[in-house]
Amino acid sequence: MSTSEDTMPSTPQATYPASAEVVEWAQIAARAADEKLAANTLVIDVAEVLAITDIFLITAGNNPRQVRAIANNIEEMVVRAGGPKTVRREGHDTFEWVLLDFGVFICHVFVAEHRAYYELERLYGDRPRIEWASDEPAETSADVVPSASDEEE
């Protein structure tokens, strides 16, 4: 006899409680991190288990300088795409673990050693992962050409 437990998927479902707009902003943030050569970027839907946010992005750089570049590029590209500005930014004094709180999603940018130590992704291992890689090229910070109005300011 089959039970409801037999029909439950063994992996998290592919549908996300987070809104499509929030998912898109998190994907933009992940691509912005990738543009700065971030390592092992994960986008995790945590909406059903956390009341404070819908999505965690977790990524790493090799050193504090790279962590700063990743974090700055994430902020710039999300805002440029029409997404929210950060409500809070922590860790910009050492750039070993930068937390970018956009309200509806949070980005954790670690140096590799700190990421391995804290293993945030392990805490949310049962939550759905959101695919962020795209086959079509996304706009990068290098693609942006200032408009005439930008040059006048």
Buried (B, 14 or more C-beta within 10 A) or exposed (E): EEEEEEEEEEEBEEEBBBEEEBBBBBBBBBBBBBBBEBBEBBBBBBBEEBEEBBBBBBBBBEEBEBBBBBBBBBBEBBBEBEBBEBEEBEBEEEBBBBBBBBBBBBBBBBBBEBBEEBEBBEEBEEBBBBEBEEEEEBBBEEEEEEEEEEEEE
